[in-house]
Amino acid sequence: MSELPQTRPIVALQGASSAEIQALLADFADRMKARGLRVAGVVEVSDACDATACGRLALRDLSNGRVIAISQDLGPGSTACNLDPQGLAEACAAVERSISAGADLVVLSKFGKQEAVRGGLSDAFCAAFAAGLPIATAVSPAMLSDWFAFSGAYSEVIDVQTRSLDAWWLERTQAMLPTAAE
């Protein structure tokens, strides 16, 4: 039986508003790209002024900056969530293409209800994991049991702080370095 690495390959942020978490993930991705890393993934961008149940949502592709709409127009007066599964599938496919083209790190906006039922970005999570890539994401407390059922013992949850995310990355990259005995 092999032991799990001390530093898990997947980190999930928790403990702040969605907007704060998405900003931290975007900043982390940008800083890693500035260091020369190939970053695949998407972060959420939204229109805070929108009064619909979910707001107008979009995902920014971290590999090329393209914004992919994931909201649909449900008409005036609608109070239902306007999440567009087609847009989410398009974003997932874009991430999978980026992973296939070569990536060092994957940042995925969040694990939510869609991913819990194996929709949304779940295939992107699986592609990143299959490629052996480290993954940074977010998960709400309400989705925590679904998250651990999906990610198993390969993930850890950390607080939403730049230093916590940076510490995970540093530990992760040090764990990937060969030791003197190798």
C-alpha positions in Angstrom: 0.0 0.0 0.0 1.5 3.4 -1.0 1.2 6.4 1.3 -0.4 9.6 0.2 2.0 12.5 -0.2 2.1 14.8 2.8 1.2 17.8 0.5 -2.0 16.9 -1.3 -2.1 17.6 -5.1 -5.4 19.4 -4.8 -6.2 22.4 -2.6 -9.6 23.8 -2.0 -10.1 27.3 -0.6 -12.9 28.0 1.8 -13.9 30.7 4.3 -14.7 33.9 2.3 -17.1 35.2 -0.2 -17.1 33.8 -3.7 -15.8 37.1 -5.1 -12.9 37.1 -2.7 -12.0 33.5 -3.5 -12.2 34.1 -7.2 -10.0 37.2 -6.9 -7.4 35.2 -4.9 -7.4 32.3 -7.4 -7.0 34.8 -10.3 -4.2 36.5 -8.5 -2.5 33.2 -7.8 -2.8 32.1 -11.4 -1.4 35.5 -12.7 1.5 35.3 -10.3 2.3 31.7 -11.4 2.1 32.7 -15.0 4.5 35.6 -14.3 7.0 33.0 -13.0 6.8 31.2 -16.3 4.4 28.5 -15.4 1.8 27.2 -17.8 -1.5 27.7 -16.1 -4.7 26.0 -17.3 -8.1 26.7 -15.9 -10.9 29.2 -15.4 -11.9 31.7 -12.8 -15.3 33.3 -12.3 -16.1 36.8 -13.3 -19.6 38.2 -12.6 -21.7 41.3 -12.8 -22.5 42.2 -9.2 -25.2 44.7 -10.4 -27.3 41.9 -12.0 -30.4 41.2 -9.9 -31.1 37.7 -11.2 -30.8 34.7 -8.9 -27.2 33.9 -10.0 -26.2 37.1 -11.6 -24.7 37.2 -15.1 -21.8 34.7 -14.8 -18.8 34.1 -17.0 -15.5 32.2 -16.7 -12.2 33.7 -17.8 -9.9 31.1 -19.5 -6.6 31.5 -17.7 -4.6 30.2 -20.7 -5.7 33.0 -23.1 -7.9 35.5 -21.3 -11.1 34.6 -23.2 -14.3 35.1 -21.3 -16.9 32.4 -21.7 -20.5 33.2 -20.7 -22.1 30.7 -18.5 -25.5 32.5 -18.0 -28.6 32.2 -20.0 -31.5 34.6 -20.4 -34.5 33.1 -18.6 -36.7 36.1 -19.4 -38.0 39.0 -17.3 -39.2 38.2 -13.7 -37.3 34.9 -13.5 -36.0 34.1 -10.1 -34.4 30.7 -11.1 -30.6 30.3 -11.4 -29.6 31.1 -14.9 -26.6 28.9 -15.2 -26.1 27.7 -18.7 -24.9 24.1 -18.9 -23.8 24.6 -22.5 -21.5 27.5 -21.6 -20.1 25.5 -18.7 -19.4 22.6 -21.0 -17.6 25.0 -23.4 -15.4 26.2 -20.5 -14.7 22.7 -19.4 -13.6 21.7 -22.9 -11.3 24.8 -23.1 -9.6 23.7 -19.9 -9.2 20.1 -21.1 -7.6 21.5 -24.3 -5.2 23.6 -22.3 -4.2 20.6 -20.1 -3.6 18.5 -23.2 -1.5 21.3 -24.7 0.7 21.2 -21.6 0.2 22.8 -18.2 2.1 23.0 -14.9 -0.9 24.0 -12.7 -4.7 24.0 -13.0 -6.9 26.6 -11.3 -10.6 25.8 -11.4 -13.1 28.3 -10.2 -15.0 26.0 -7.9 -16.5 22.6 -7.1 -20.2 23.2 -6.9 -23.6 21.5 -7.4 -22.9 20.8 -11.1 -19.6 19.1 -10.3 -21.2 17.1 -7.5 -23.4 15.4 -10.0 -20.4 15.0 -12.4 -21.3 17.9 -14.7 -19.9 21.3 -14.9 -16.1 21.3 -14.7 -15.9 17.7 -13.3 -14.2 16.4 -16.5 -11.6 19.2 -16.2 -10.9 18.2 -12.6 -10.5 14.6 -13.8 -8.2 15.5 -16.7 -6.0 17.5 -14.4 -5.8 14.8 -11.9 -5.1 12.1 -14.5 -2.3 14.3 -15.9 -0.8 14.5 -12.4 -1.2 18.3 -12.2 -1.7 20.2 -9.0 -5.1 21.8 -8.8 -6.3 24.9 -6.9 -10.0 25.4 -6.5 -12.8 26.5 -4.1 -15.5 24.6 -2.4 -18.4 26.0 -0.2 -19.1 24.4 3.2 -22.4 23.1 1.8 -20.6 21.1 -0.8 -17.8 19.7 1.4 -19.1 16.2 1.8 -19.6 16.0 -2.0 -16.2 17.4 -2.5 -14.4 14.8 -0.4 -16.5 12.0 -2.1 -15.2 13.4 -5.4 -11.6 14.2 -4.5 -11.0 11.6 -1.8 -7.9 11.9 0.3 -6.0 13.8 -2.5 -7.2 17.2 -1.4 -7.0 19.5 1.5 -9.0 22.5 2.4 -7.2 25.7 3.4 -8.3 29.2 4.4 -8.6 32.0 1.9 -5.3 33.8 2.3 -2.5 34.4 -0.1 0.1 33.0 2.3 -1.9 29.8 2.7 -2.1 29.2 -1.0 1.6 30.2 -1.5 2.6 27.8 1.3 0.7 24.9 -0.3 2.3 25.7 -3.7 5.8 25.9 -2.1 5.3 22.5 -0.3 3.9 21.0 -3.4 6.8 22.1 -5.6 9.4 21.0 -3.0 7.7 17.6 -2.8 8.2 17.2 -6.5 11.9 17.9 -6.4 14.2 14.8 -6.5 16.0 14.1 -3.2 19.8 13.7 -3.0 19.4 10.0 -2.7 17.7 9.7 -6.1 
